[in-house]
Amino acid sequence: MSGRATACLKDRISDQPVVALKNHPEERYEIRNCVAKSKKFDQRDCALKGSSRLSNLQYRPDIDGLRAIAVSSVVLYHAFPSLVGGGFIGVDIFFVISGYLITTILMKEIAGPGFSVLDFYERRARRIFPALAVVLLATIAFGKLVLFPNEMEELAKHAIGASFFAANFTLLNEAGYFDTESIYKPLLHTWSLAIEEQFYIFWPIVCVAMYRLRLGILFFTILILGSFAYSVFELPRDQAMAFYSPISRFWELAAGGALAFLHQRRNGRFSRPHPFGGVYSVSAAIILVLGLAFIRENQFPGAAALAPVLAAVLFIQSGQTALLNRTFLSAKPIVWVGRISYSLYLWHWPIISYLHIVSDVEPSIWTRLAAIGAAFALAAATFYFVEQPFRRRTGNAKPAITATTCLAAAASIAIFQLDLRQSAFAGVPNDNKTFLQVVEAMRSPCPFKVGSYTDCYDFTGGREPKAILLGDSHAGQLLPGLAQSSSIAPIQAFILNGGCPPLLGVERLAGGRPLDPYGDSGAKCSEINNARIGYAAASKASVVILAFVATEYNSNESHYENGADKYSYNGRNGGNLNVATLALADTVARLISAGKKVLLVGDNPTLTLANYRTCLLPTRPIKIGWTAENLSCTVDVDEAREQRASMMSEFSSLRDRYRDRVFIFDSQDHLCDNNGCPVQKDGQVFYRDRDHLSLTAGVIVGKALAKRIGYTLLK
């Protein structure tokens, strides 16, 4: 077959092998296109006769049908989670299918002349990038209409991750896939695309090495067992890592690859009608139904992922002539859903996510069905007008691929920058803009060196610092108020995000291991705390302020979803309250012994997610189901106090122990009254998320803190 003919045909089969092209109208069209565009094309090549390496590639409609089952289970799970509790396993079926088809194509191409890894990458790009770019841009555009600045910033970050197929790593540092707040992330689902693309990057090289080194099924066995073992091992330690890590997922794609390898090694014998095909397909259906019914979120992936992977392998192995495969999976409506499954997967989640964002109540059944219908309509349009034209190469497609990718990435970055400069809504303060402008102007070189830590701020106006603020992001939210009060109290501030309190000996854990709070700072929480607390103790400042999210340490019951501890103290794991109590006493004693006064900051109320979303809903241009009667924008005073009662009790104990040396400043005195703690007041929103104050509230509390320091403690 001529090289140009091969290229034309390879483009069409980049998703699935094809045979009997004369019986498939789309393939007949593609070949006519190839013939028309190549004068040297030999029509005998179109029939795929002879020994061409593409000659025994088969189109299997039942695999498209299996795609339909996979995407339908995911869509139904996201729309009706209580109805299809295990529907998320559909993604694992996709992984197996992808591994099988890609390995089939790669091994056939590698065995023939002229194989190009770059050509393979280019075909995958044309398959994936265009539709993804359309959905990313649409999701960002709609987000500009309905999202608040901090939400838009998060969306832009996720869009950038999706554009460069690193969404799984972006999401890994946030809440887990099954966490409550996941529904408010319109691009959450792009994690699976990232896994597949990361697989595609190295898999062609692996296949070439296997072919050249004549590696057999033993290689697949080692790869599958190693990845699977990691998934099982990591699940109880860190479910988010087990879920999002490519290492814990590659075995699923490799399982499909191993099946393809066996088929190729046996010259297609495994893909012929199998005497036990009916048994295989029925067994696969039973396993799949049981998985959908009984697999639960806290069990996944780990060993539970065996069910969807085994079901997919059995369906593929049973062959297209097996009873279920040729009747149900090969039915035209099912196959059609499978053909648009990629676009359907891309569209369904942003629609469902935005539906929850603009609603103050759970969307009705009819609303959810309408959302699914909209997803199907957009998926069909994207398939026919975006996916198909890009797959049919009529020239050099690489510039178009590059353009669509850069467009999505550039739009994400532009939106991110735009939201740092202008507010999306009147009445909702743009914390990103003002906070960064005020605080970044005050950023100063750190007086100590630990890793790449740089969150040091100077609010002294060139004078000697009289007080030093140490804290996490809940201390950081007070900086704009302190910046406006430098004449009252010259303060230095050293902020440490990532859930690290300003306490000696405390480590934030992830998977049982100390966490780098910034991901790439090269230092642990305890190392940065030792440096900043040591600096404060040795400084000439007379007051040290400790501010952190007290609700996190209000009890010993706060664990990761798998029951693992979140914190350790001096190398010993423990409940949050126990860790904080011991570490706080140690830290205060260290500062008192250095001659400092210590001011402990009582934390602001934490909202339930419903409080936050409901109270901000009236300011969204688009909203569903909202009425004034539904609006409840006040946190009960008793509830607010109970959220941090244990830590406030510890504060009081330390104040009693170190009289005239330890003091308490309560943020709630400036945010609450006898009627409660408002989420918004006089058109001003007091929160930018469920537990962080807005610029408005941060300035109020920050100024009050500066006055307490300047007018009382420094006198």
JOMO-V68867 format. One record per residue. N is the residue number from 1. OMEGA is omega in whole degrees, 0 to 359 (NA if undefined). D_LAST is the distance of its C-alpha to the last C-alpha in whole Angstrom. Layout:
BEGIN
n->N omega->OMEGA d_last->D_LAST
n->N omega->OMEGA d_last->D_LAST
END
This chain:
BEGIN
n->1 omega->180 d_last->91
n->2 omega->182 d_last->89
n->3 omega->182 d_last->86
n->4 omega->178 d_last->85
n->5 omega->178 d_last->87
n->6 omega->180 d_last->85
n->7 omega->180 d_last->81
n->8 omega->183 d_last->82
n->9 omega->180 d_last->83
n->10 omega->179 d_last->80
n->11 omega->183 d_last->78
n->12 omega->184 d_last->79
n->13 omega->183 d_last->79
n->14 omega->177 d_last->75
n->15 omega->185 d_last->74
n->16 omega->178 d_last->78
n->17 omega->180 d_last->81
n->18 omega->172 d_last->84
n->19 omega->180 d_last->88
n->20 omega->184 d_last->91
n->21 omega->181 d_last->89
n->22 omega->180 d_last->92
n->23 omega->184 d_last->91
n->24 omega->187 d_last->88
n->25 omega->181 d_last->88
n->26 omega->180 d_last->84
n->27 omega->176 d_last->86
n->28 omega->179 d_last->89
n->29 omega->182 d_last->87
n->30 omega->182 d_last->85
n->31 omega->177 d_last->88
n->32 omega->176 d_last->90
n->33 omega->181 d_last->87
n->34 omega->181 d_last->87
n->35 omega->183 d_last->90
n->36 omega->186 d_last->90
n->37 omega->181 d_last->87
n->38 omega->180 d_last->89
n->39 omega->183 d_last->93
n->40 omega->186 d_last->93
n->41 omega->178 d_last->92
n->42 omega->184 d_last->95
n->43 omega->176 d_last->95
n->44 omega->177 d_last->96
n->45 omega->183 d_last->93
n->46 omega->180 d_last->92
n->47 omega->179 d_last->93
n->48 omega->179 d_last->91
n->49 omega->175 d_last->95
n->50 omega->189 d_last->95
n->51 omega->179 d_last->93
n->52 omega->180 d_last->90
n->53 omega->178 d_last->87
n->54 omega->193 d_last->86
n->55 omega->183 d_last->89
n->56 omega->174 d_last->88
n->57 omega->187 d_last->85
n->58 omega->168 d_last->85
n->59 omega->180 d_last->83
n->60 omega->180 d_last->82
n->61 omega->181 d_last->82
n->62 omega->176 d_last->81
n->63 omega->171 d_last->78
n->64 omega->176 d_last->77
n->65 omega->177 d_last->77
n->66 omega->173 d_last->75
n->67 omega->180 d_last->72
n->68 omega->178 d_last->73
n->69 omega->182 d_last->72
n->70 omega->184 d_last->69
n->71 omega->180 d_last->67
n->72 omega->180 d_last->68
n->73 omega->179 d_last->67
n->74 omega->181 d_last->63
n->75 omega->180 d_last->64
n->76 omega->178 d_last->64
n->77 omega->181 d_last->62
n->78 omega->180 d_last->59
n->79 omega->183 d_last->61
n->80 omega->186 d_last->61
n->81 omega->180 d_last->60
n->82 omega->181 d_last->61
n->83 omega->181 d_last->64
n->84 omega->188 d_last->65
n->85 omega->180 d_last->62
n->86 omega->185 d_last->63
n->87 omega->180 d_last->64
n->88 omega->180 d_last->61
n->89 omega->176 d_last->64
n->90 omega->178 d_last->66
n->91 omega->180 d_last->64
n->92 omega->174 d_last->65
n->93 omega->175 d_last->68
n->94 omega->181 d_last->68
n->95 omega->181 d_last->67
n->96 omega->179 d_last->70
n->97 omega->180 d_last->72
n->98 omega->179 d_last->70
n->99 omega->180 d_last->71
n->100 omega->185 d_last->74
n->101 omega->181 d_last->75
n->102 omega->180 d_last->73
n->103 omega->177 d_last->75
n->104 omega->181 d_last->78
n->105 omega->182 d_last->78
n->106 omega->185 d_last->76
n->107 omega->177 d_last->79
n->108 omega->180 d_last->82
n->109 omega->180 d_last->81
n->110 omega->181 d_last->80
n->111 omega->180 d_last->83
n->112 omega->181 d_last->85
n->113 omega->170 d_last->85
n->114 omega->179 d_last->82
n->115 omega->180 d_last->79
n->116 omega->176 d_last->76
n->117 omega->180 d_last->72
n->118 omega->177 d_last->71
n->119 omega->177 d_last->74
n->120 omega->180 d_last->72
n->121 omega->181 d_last->69
n->122 omega->179 d_last->70
n->123 omega->178 d_last->72
n->124 omega->179 d_last->69
n->125 omega->179 d_last->67
n->126 omega->179 d_last->69
n->127 omega->192 d_last->69
n->128 omega->191 d_last->66
n->129 omega->188 d_last->64
n->130 omega->181 d_last->65
n->131 omega->179 d_last->65
n->132 omega->180 d_last->61
n->133 omega->179 d_last->60
n->134 omega->182 d_last->62
n->135 omega->179 d_last->60
n->136 omega->182 d_last->56
n->137 omega->178 d_last->57
n->138 omega->180 d_last->58
n->139 omega->178 d_last->55
n->140 omega->182 d_last->52
n->141 omega->179 d_last->54
n->142 omega->177 d_last->54
n->143 omega->179 d_last->50
n->144 omega->180 d_last->49
n->145 omega->192 d_last->50
n->146 omega->185 d_last->49
n->147 omega->174 d_last->46
n->148 omega->186 d_last->42
n->149 omega->181 d_last->40
n->150 omega->176 d_last->39
n->151 omega->179 d_last->42
n->152 omega->178 d_last->44
n->153 omega->179 d_last->42
n->154 omega->179 d_last->43
n->155 omega->179 d_last->47
n->156 omega->178 d_last->47
n->157 omega->179 d_last->46
n->158 omega->179 d_last->49
n->159 omega->177 d_last->51
n->160 omega->177 d_last->50
n->161 omega->179 d_last->51
n->162 omega->181 d_last->54
n->163 omega->182 d_last->55
n->164 omega->176 d_last->55
n->165 omega->175 d_last->56
n->166 omega->184 d_last->53
n->167 omega->180 d_last->52
n->168 omega->179 d_last->52
n->169 omega->177 d_last->50
n->170 omega->182 d_last->47
n->171 omega->181 d_last->48
n->172 omega->182 d_last->47
n->173 omega->180 d_last->44
n->174 omega->178 d_last->43
n->175 omega->180 d_last->44
n->176 omega->183 d_last->48
n->177 omega->185 d_last->51
n->178 omega->181 d_last->51
n->179 omega->184 d_last->48
n->180 omega->186 d_last->47
n->181 omega->182 d_last->46
n->182 omega->182 d_last->49
n->183 omega->182 d_last->50
n->184 omega->178 d_last->48
n->185 omega->187 d_last->49
n->186 omega->181 d_last->52
n->187 omega->180 d_last->53
n->188 omega->188 d_last->52
n->189 omega->182 d_last->56
n->190 omega->177 d_last->56
n->191 omega->184 d_last->55
n->192 omega->176 d_last->59
n->193 omega->178 d_last->60
n->194 omega->179 d_last->58
n->195 omega->181 d_last->59
n->196 omega->181 d_last->63
n->197 omega->177 d_last->62
n->198 omega->175 d_last->60
n->199 omega->182 d_last->64
n->200 omega->182 d_last->66
n->201 omega->185 d_last->64
n->202 omega->187 d_last->65
n->203 omega->176 d_last->68
n->204 omega->179 d_last->71
n->205 omega->178 d_last->70
n->206 omega->181 d_last->71
n->207 omega->176 d_last->74
n->208 omega->179 d_last->75
n->209 omega->179 d_last->74
n->210 omega->181 d_last->76
n->211 omega->182 d_last->79
n->212 omega->183 d_last->79
n->213 omega->180 d_last->79
n->214 omega->177 d_last->81
n->215 omega->184 d_last->78
n->216 omega->183 d_last->79
n->217 omega->178 d_last->78
n->218 omega->179 d_last->76
n->219 omega->178 d_last->74
n->220 omega->181 d_last->73
n->221 omega->180 d_last->73
n->222 omega->181 d_last->70
n->223 omega->182 d_last->68
n->224 omega->182 d_last->68
n->225 omega->180 d_last->67
n->226 omega->180 d_last->65
n->227 omega->179 d_last->63
n->228 omega->179 d_last->64
n->229 omega->178 d_last->62
n->230 omega->180 d_last->59
n->231 omega->180 d_last->59
n->232 omega->182 d_last->60
n->233 omega->187 d_last->57
n->234 omega->185 d_last->54
n->235 omega->180 d_last->55
n->236 omega->181 d_last->53
n->237 omega->184 d_last->50
n->238 omega->184 d_last->49
n->239 omega->180 d_last->51
n->240 omega->178 d_last->50
n->241 omega->179 d_last->51
n->242 omega->183 d_last->54
n->243 omega->188 d_last->55
n->244 omega->185 d_last->54
n->245 omega->175 d_last->55
n->246 omega->180 d_last->58
n->247 omega->182 d_last->59
n->248 omega->181 d_last->59
n->249 omega->186 d_last->61
n->250 omega->181 d_last->63
n->251 omega->180 d_last->66
n->252 omega->175 d_last->66
n->253 omega->179 d_last->68
n->254 omega->177 d_last->69
n->255 omega->174 d_last->71
n->256 omega->177 d_last->73
n->257 omega->179 d_last->73
n->258 omega->178 d_last->75
n->259 omega->177 d_last->77
n->260 omega->179 d_last->78
n->261 omega->179 d_last->79
n->262 omega->178 d_last->81
n->263 omega->181 d_last->83
n->264 omega->182 d_last->83
n->265 omega->179 d_last->85
n->266 omega->177 d_last->87
n->267 omega->176 d_last->88
n->268 omega->184 d_last->87
n->269 omega->181 d_last->89
n->270 omega->183 d_last->86
n->271 omega->176 d_last->86
n->272 omega->178 d_last->89
n->273 omega->185 d_last->90
n->274 omega->181 d_last->89
n->275 omega->179 d_last->91
n->276 omega->183 d_last->88
n->277 omega->179 d_last->86
n->278 omega->178 d_last->87
n->279 omega->180 d_last->85
n->280 omega->185 d_last->82
n->281 omega->177 d_last->81
n->282 omega->177 d_last->82
n->283 omega->179 d_last->80
n->284 omega->180 d_last->77
n->285 omega->179 d_last->77
n->286 omega->180 d_last->76
n->287 omega->182 d_last->74
n->288 omega->180 d_last->72
n->289 omega->178 d_last->72
n->290 omega->178 d_last->71
n->291 omega->179 d_last->68
n->292 omega->184 d_last->67
n->293 omega->193 d_last->67
n->294 omega->179 d_last->66
n->295 omega->182 d_last->63
n->296 omega->190 d_last->60
n->297 omega->184 d_last->56
n->298 omega->179 d_last->55
n->299 omega->196 d_last->58
n->300 omega->4 d_last->58
n->301 omega->178 d_last->59
n->302 omega->183 d_last->60
n->303 omega->181 d_last->64
n->304 omega->180 d_last->64
n->305 omega->176 d_last->64
n->306 omega->184 d_last->68
n->307 omega->180 d_last->69
n->308 omega->180 d_last->69
n->309 omega->179 d_last->69
n->310 omega->179 d_last->73
n->311 omega->180 d_last->74
n->312 omega->179 d_last->73
n->313 omega->181 d_last->75
n->314 omega->178 d_last->78
n->315 omega->181 d_last->78
n->316 omega->182 d_last->79
n->317 omega->183 d_last->81
n->318 omega->177 d_last->83
n->319 omega->186 d_last->85
n->320 omega->179 d_last->85
n->321 omega->177 d_last->88
n->322 omega->189 d_last->87
n->323 omega->182 d_last->87
n->324 omega->182 d_last->84
n->325 omega->185 d_last->83
n->326 omega->181 d_last->86
n->327 omega->185 d_last->86
n->328 omega->185 d_last->82
n->329 omega->181 d_last->80
n->330 omega->177 d_last->83
n->331 omega->187 d_last->83
n->332 omega->179 d_last->83
n->333 omega->180 d_last->80
n->334 omega->180 d_last->78
n->335 omega->180 d_last->79
n->336 omega->177 d_last->77
n->337 omega->178 d_last->74
n->338 omega->181 d_last->74
n->339 omega->179 d_last->75
n->340 omega->188 d_last->72
n->341 omega->181 d_last->69
n->342 omega->179 d_last->67
n->343 omega->178 d_last->66
n->344 omega->178 d_last->66
n->345 omega->181 d_last->64
n->346 omega->188 d_last->61
n->347 omega->194 d_last->62
n->348 omega->187 d_last->61
n->349 omega->176 d_last->58
n->350 omega->180 d_last->56
n->351 omega->180 d_last->58
n->352 omega->180 d_last->57
n->353 omega->179 d_last->53
n->354 omega->177 d_last->53
n->355 omega->178 d_last->55
n->356 omega->182 d_last->52
n->357 omega->184 d_last->49
n->358 omega->179 d_last->51
n->359 omega->176 d_last->52
n->360 omega->176 d_last->50
n->361 omega->176 d_last->52
n->362 omega->179 d_last->54
n->363 omega->180 d_last->57
n->364 omega->178 d_last->61
n->365 omega->182 d_last->63
n->366 omega->177 d_last->65
n->367 omega->180 d_last->62
n->368 omega->177 d_last->62
n->369 omega->177 d_last->66
n->370 omega->178 d_last->65
n->371 omega->178 d_last->63
n->372 omega->178 d_last->65
n->373 omega->177 d_last->68
n->374 omega->179 d_last->66
n->375 omega->178 d_last->65
n->376 omega->181 d_last->69
n->377 omega->179 d_last->69
n->378 omega->179 d_last->67
n->379 omega->179 d_last->68
n->380 omega->179 d_last->72
n->381 omega->180 d_last->71
n->382 omega->181 d_last->69
n->383 omega->186 d_last->71
n->384 omega->187 d_last->74
n->385 omega->179 d_last->73
n->386 omega->183 d_last->70
n->387 omega->186 d_last->71
n->388 omega->179 d_last->75
n->389 omega->180 d_last->75
n->390 omega->179 d_last->72
n->391 omega->181 d_last->74
n->392 omega->184 d_last->78
n->393 omega->177 d_last->77
n->394 omega->180 d_last->79
n->395 omega->178 d_last->78
n->396 omega->184 d_last->75
n->397 omega->187 d_last->72
n->398 omega->177 d_last->70
n->399 omega->180 d_last->68
n->400 omega->178 d_last->68
n->401 omega->180 d_last->66
n->402 omega->182 d_last->64
n->403 omega->181 d_last->63
n->404 omega->180 d_last->62
n->405 omega->181 d_last->60
n->406 omega->180 d_last->58
n->407 omega->180 d_last->58
n->408 omega->181 d_last->56
n->409 omega->182 d_last->54
n->410 omega->179 d_last->53
n->411 omega->179 d_last->53
n->412 omega->181 d_last->50
n->413 omega->180 d_last->48
n->414 omega->179 d_last->49
n->415 omega->179 d_last->47
n->416 omega->181 d_last->44
n->417 omega->181 d_last->43
n->418 omega->182 d_last->44
n->419 omega->172 d_last->42
n->420 omega->187 d_last->39
n->421 omega->182 d_last->40
n->422 omega->182 d_last->41
n->423 omega->179 d_last->40
n->424 omega->185 d_last->43
n->425 omega->171 d_last->42
n->426 omega->180 d_last->41
n->427 omega->175 d_last->38
n->428 omega->185 d_last->38
n->429 omega->178 d_last->35
n->430 omega->183 d_last->36
n->431 omega->182 d_last->33
n->432 omega->183 d_last->35
n->433 omega->188 d_last->35
n->434 omega->180 d_last->31
n->435 omega->182 d_last->30
n->436 omega->181 d_last->32
n->437 omega->183 d_last->31
n->438 omega->187 d_last->27
n->439 omega->182 d_last->27
n->440 omega->178 d_last->30
n->441 omega->182 d_last->28
n->442 omega->179 d_last->25
n->443 omega->183 d_last->27
n->444 omega->177 d_last->27
n->445 omega->180 d_last->29
n->446 omega->179 d_last->28
n->447 omega->177 d_last->26
n->448 omega->184 d_last->28
n->449 omega->174 d_last->32
n->450 omega->184 d_last->33
n->451 omega->178 d_last->37
n->452 omega->181 d_last->36
n->453 omega->183 d_last->33
n->454 omega->186 d_last->31
n->455 omega->180 d_last->29
n->456 omega->186 d_last->26
n->457 omega->183 d_last->23
n->458 omega->177 d_last->21
n->459 omega->184 d_last->19
n->460 omega->184 d_last->17
n->461 omega->179 d_last->19
n->462 omega->180 d_last->20
n->463 omega->176 d_last->17
n->464 omega->179 d_last->15
n->465 omega->179 d_last->14
n->466 omega->180 d_last->11
n->467 omega->179 d_last->12
n->468 omega->178 d_last->16
n->469 omega->175 d_last->18
n->470 omega->180 d_last->21
n->471 omega->177 d_last->24
n->472 omega->183 d_last->27
n->473 omega->178 d_last->28
n->474 omega->169 d_last->26
n->475 omega->180 d_last->23
n->476 omega->181 d_last->25
n->477 omega->179 d_last->26
n->478 omega->187 d_last->22
n->479 omega->179 d_last->22
n->480 omega->177 d_last->23
n->481 omega->177 d_last->21
n->482 omega->180 d_last->18
n->483 omega->180 d_last->20
n->484 omega->184 d_last->20
n->485 omega->184 d_last->16
n->486 omega->179 d_last->16
n->487 omega->180 d_last->14
n->488 omega->183 d_last->11
n->489 omega->177 d_last->11
n->490 omega->189 d_last->13
n->491 omega->164 d_last->15
n->492 omega->180 d_last->18
n->493 omega->178 d_last->20
n->494 omega->187 d_last->23
n->495 omega->178 d_last->26
n->496 omega->181 d_last->29
n->497 omega->178 d_last->31
n->498 omega->177 d_last->35
n->499 omega->180 d_last->33
n->500 omega->178 d_last->31
n->501 omega->182 d_last->28
n->502 omega->186 d_last->25
n->503 omega->181 d_last->27
n->504 omega->172 d_last->28
n->505 omega->184 d_last->32
n->506 omega->173 d_last->33
n->507 omega->168 d_last->36
n->508 omega->186 d_last->37
n->509 omega->171 d_last->41
n->510 omega->184 d_last->43
n->511 omega->180 d_last->47
n->512 omega->182 d_last->46
n->513 omega->177 d_last->44
n->514 omega->184 d_last->41
n->515 omega->168 d_last->40
n->516 omega->188 d_last->39
n->517 omega->180 d_last->36
n->518 omega->179 d_last->37
n->519 omega->184 d_last->41
n->520 omega->183 d_last->41
n->521 omega->181 d_last->38
n->522 omega->180 d_last->40
n->523 omega->177 d_last->37
n->524 omega->179 d_last->37
n->525 omega->185 d_last->33
n->526 omega->181 d_last->33
n->527 omega->178 d_last->33
n->528 omega->178 d_last->31
n->529 omega->178 d_last->28
n->530 omega->182 d_last->29
n->531 omega->185 d_last->28
n->532 omega->177 d_last->25
n->533 omega->176 d_last->23
n->534 omega->177 d_last->24
n->535 omega->181 d_last->23
n->536 omega->181 d_last->19
n->537 omega->183 d_last->20
n->538 omega->185 d_last->21
n->539 omega->177 d_last->18
n->540 omega->179 d_last->15
n->541 omega->182 d_last->13
n->542 omega->183 d_last->11
n->543 omega->173 d_last->11
n->544 omega->181 d_last->15
n->545 omega->177 d_last->16
n->546 omega->181 d_last->20
n->547 omega->180 d_last->22
n->548 omega->184 d_last->25
n->549 omega->188 d_last->28
n->550 omega->183 d_last->28
n->551 omega->180 d_last->32
n->552 omega->186 d_last->33
n->553 omega->184 d_last->32
n->554 omega->179 d_last->33
n->555 omega->176 d_last->36
n->556 omega->186 d_last->39
n->557 omega->183 d_last->41
n->558 omega->180 d_last->40
n->559 omega->167 d_last->43
n->560 omega->184 d_last->44
n->561 omega->180 d_last->48
n->562 omega->178 d_last->50
n->563 omega->182 d_last->48
n->564 omega->179 d_last->46
n->565 omega->179 d_last->42
n->566 omega->187 d_last->40
n->567 omega->171 d_last->37
n->568 omega->178 d_last->38
n->569 omega->182 d_last->35
n->570 omega->175 d_last->36
n->571 omega->181 d_last->40
n->572 omega->178 d_last->41
n->573 omega->178 d_last->41
n->574 omega->176 d_last->40
n->575 omega->185 d_last->39
n->576 omega->182 d_last->36
n->577 omega->179 d_last->34
n->578 omega->180 d_last->35
n->579 omega->183 d_last->34
n->580 omega->181 d_last->30
n->581 omega->180 d_last->30
n->582 omega->183 d_last->31
n->583 omega->179 d_last->29
n->584 omega->179 d_last->26
n->585 omega->179 d_last->26
n->586 omega->183 d_last->27
n->587 omega->180 d_last->24
n->588 omega->179 d_last->21
n->589 omega->179 d_last->23
n->590 omega->182 d_last->23
n->591 omega->178 d_last->19
n->592 omega->180 d_last->18
n->593 omega->177 d_last->21
n->594 omega->177 d_last->19
n->595 omega->183 d_last->16
n->596 omega->163 d_last->14
n->597 omega->182 d_last->12
n->598 omega->177 d_last->15
n->599 omega->180 d_last->14
n->600 omega->185 d_last->18
n->601 omega->174 d_last->19
n->602 omega->190 d_last->22
n->603 omega->175 d_last->25
n->604 omega->178 d_last->27
n->605 omega->173 d_last->30
n->606 omega->182 d_last->33
n->607 omega->165 d_last->36
n->608 omega->181 d_last->40
n->609 omega->180 d_last->42
n->610 omega->177 d_last->44
n->611 omega->187 d_last->41
n->612 omega->184 d_last->40
n->613 omega->184 d_last->43
n->614 omega->185 d_last->44
n->615 omega->180 d_last->41
n->616 omega->184 d_last->42
n->617 omega->182 d_last->45
n->618 omega->182 d_last->46
n->619 omega->177 d_last->44
n->620 omega->179 d_last->47
n->621 omega->180 d_last->50
n->622 omega->180 d_last->52
n->623 omega->182 d_last->52
n->624 omega->171 d_last->55
n->625 omega->184 d_last->55
n->626 omega->170 d_last->51
n->627 omega->182 d_last->51
n->628 omega->181 d_last->49
n->629 omega->181 d_last->49
n->630 omega->190 d_last->49
n->631 omega->176 d_last->45
n->632 omega->189 d_last->42
n->633 omega->179 d_last->39
n->634 omega->174 d_last->37
n->635 omega->180 d_last->35
n->636 omega->183 d_last->36
n->637 omega->180 d_last->32
n->638 omega->178 d_last->34
n->639 omega->180 d_last->35
n->640 omega->180 d_last->32
n->641 omega->182 d_last->30
n->642 omega->182 d_last->33
n->643 omega->181 d_last->33
n->644 omega->185 d_last->30
n->645 omega->183 d_last->30
n->646 omega->180 d_last->31
n->647 omega->177 d_last->28
n->648 omega->176 d_last->25
n->649 omega->177 d_last->27
n->650 omega->176 d_last->26
n->651 omega->182 d_last->22
n->652 omega->179 d_last->22
n->653 omega->179 d_last->24
n->654 omega->177 d_last->22
n->655 omega->179 d_last->19
n->656 omega->181 d_last->21
n->657 omega->183 d_last->22
n->658 omega->182 d_last->19
n->659 omega->181 d_last->17
n->660 omega->176 d_last->13
n->661 omega->180 d_last->14
n->662 omega->183 d_last->15
n->663 omega->181 d_last->14
n->664 omega->171 d_last->16
n->665 omega->185 d_last->16
n->666 omega->179 d_last->20
n->667 omega->185 d_last->22
n->668 omega->175 d_last->24
n->669 omega->184 d_last->22
n->670 omega->181 d_last->22
n->671 omega->187 d_last->26
n->672 omega->170 d_last->28
n->673 omega->183 d_last->29
n->674 omega->181 d_last->31
n->675 omega->179 d_last->34
n->676 omega->181 d_last->33
n->677 omega->186 d_last->31
n->678 omega->174 d_last->33
n->679 omega->173 d_last->35
n->680 omega->184 d_last->35
n->681 omega->179 d_last->34
n->682 omega->178 d_last->35
n->683 omega->180 d_last->37
n->684 omega->180 d_last->34
n->685 omega->184 d_last->34
n->686 omega->182 d_last->31
n->687 omega->173 d_last->33
n->688 omega->166 d_last->35
n->689 omega->190 d_last->36
n->690 omega->181 d_last->36
n->691 omega->179 d_last->33
n->692 omega->181 d_last->31
n->693 omega->173 d_last->29
n->694 omega->177 d_last->31
n->695 omega->181 d_last->29
n->696 omega->182 d_last->28
n->697 omega->179 d_last->27
n->698 omega->178 d_last->25
n->699 omega->179 d_last->23
n->700 omega->183 d_last->22
n->701 omega->181 d_last->21
n->702 omega->178 d_last->19
n->703 omega->179 d_last->17
n->704 omega->178 d_last->16
n->705 omega->179 d_last->15
n->706 omega->179 d_last->13
n->707 omega->179 d_last->11
n->708 omega->180 d_last->10
n->709 omega->186 d_last->9
n->710 omega->186 d_last->7
n->711 omega->183 d_last->6
n->712 omega->189 d_last->6
n->713 omega->181 d_last->6
n->714 omega->180 d_last->4
n->715 omega->NA d_last->0
END
